[in-house]
Structures are given as structure tokens and as C-alpha cells.
Amino acid sequence: MREFLDDAHAHRDDGYGRAQAHVKRELPKRFYKDATVQPMEGGFAVGLDGRVPKTPGMKPVVVPTQGVAEAMAVEWTAQGEFIDPETMPLVRLVNSAVEAGEEAMPALRAEIVKYAGNDLLLYRAEQPEGLVRRQERYWDAVLVPLARQLDVAFQPTVGIRHQPQPPATLQKLAAVLENEALLPLTAMNAITSITGSGLLAIAHRLGLLGAEETWLAAHVDEDHNVELWGEVEEITTRRAKRRAEFDAAVHLLEMLTR
């Protein structure tokens, strides 16, 4: 179990756009028969033949709701002869949160606000016209309701020159995150990194747009290029991997708001 968890820990940020130095090695064999859910002090955990998985730092992976534990158990159950962390995005996401602990919460909040202050949605293309209109269609549909709900102002710019956002806006965005617990913050941080937008993560969390709308808004430029030049296999494969990570983060947020 420890060998797998070390591997899972090393892979926990795959798909979030963070450079990783992985050591390639054979996948560990499945060492358990059944993955069940069992109550624990402080919540619920997956039981692998009754044994609770631990993070590389030897922290038991305990989650606050039965639903999250059940979803993790599904990923454990789906493993075949070998355990492949790439097929367990939810388990890896939760493990990373448990390993980091509540002391990581200020850094998670700061990372989301940092992205929002230099956000994808605020840097617009000057041309071609088709891309300009596409950005306006998808990105204004996020910025306008977000600005109204939070009573803030955004300052988009054309080109890549840095455009600082009003301090009051950043303060209100930070306030939105203040009462979020560890797992939601971890999921929002994942969405932020995958999409390149803290504003998308916040807008989704506030219920201003659904998962598919969030995904499409994050890929406006990429989709425009695909329509012009066609798909590239490497990019398509990478996008599918990111989508699995994105869906896991969205699913985690959904389970924590029920």
C-alpha cells in the first residue's frame, strides 16, 4: 500500500499544468480484494480489505462525507491487476488535500486570487475577428454576472501587457474564499490551474455557470485554433487528461455542496 501511495502522491498534480519530475516505474499490483466505505472519527474512509489508505506522510485519508468516500471507493474498485494512479483523479486530489493539511489553506486561497488578478478572461485578442467575438461571447458571460454579484469592477485589456485589477476587486474575491474548507479549496485550486482562471473557479463555485460552460470558456483560444487547423493528437490527448482531472474536481465540489 505504501508503494502505491507514494506513487499517487508523486502524481497528484498531474493535469494541473504544474511541471513534475516523475520517476517512471512499473505500476504496483493490486493488493486488496474489496474497496468499501467505513465510518471513522471525523468522517468516512475507504477500506481496502478493511485497511484505510494513508498519504505518504502517513495521514489516514478521511473525508467529511460518505458520498466522497463512496466515489473514491469506486475508483479503487475499478483498478485491475495493477493500480494506475492516472485513472484515479479523485483519489489523487483528495490525497493531496489530506497530505497538505489545513495549514495549506491560506496558500490555496492566495493562489486562486493570484490567478484572478492576472486572469485568462481579462486578456483579449485584438484579432482575428472570429476569436475576438468568441472571447466576448464566453468570457463576458462570466465577468458580467460575477461583477454584478460581487459588486466589483474588472479591467480587461487587449494584448499581453499586464493590467492590474483594482485592489478592492481582489479583496472581495479573497473574501469569497474565506469560509471555504480544505477540500473545496483544493478542488477550486485544481480548477483554477487546469483552466488558467481563478475567476472561472470562483464563478463556478458561486453557481454562475455550470461545468460545461466553465470548460468551454477555458478553451476559447484552443477551440478557435482547432476550427482553423484541425485537431492535433498530442493536444487532444492532453486535453482529455485535463478533462478527467477537471471533472474530478467539479464532482468533488458537487458532493461537498449537497
Secondary structure as UniProt FT lines:
FT   HELIX           2..10
FT   TURN            11..17
FT   STRAND          35..40
FT   TURN            41..42
FT   STRAND          43..48
FT   TURN            49..50
FT   TURN            56..57
FT   STRAND          62..63
FT   HELIX           66..77
FT   HELIX           85..87
FT   HELIX           89..100
FT   HELIX           102..104
FT   HELIX           105..117
FT   HELIX           120..122
FT   STRAND          123..124
FT   HELIX           129..150
FT   STRAND          157..158
FT   HELIX           167..177
FT   TURN            178..179
FT   HELIX           182..195
FT   HELIX           198..205
FT   TURN            206..207
FT   HELIX           211..218
FT   HELIX           220..229
FT   HELIX           233..256
//
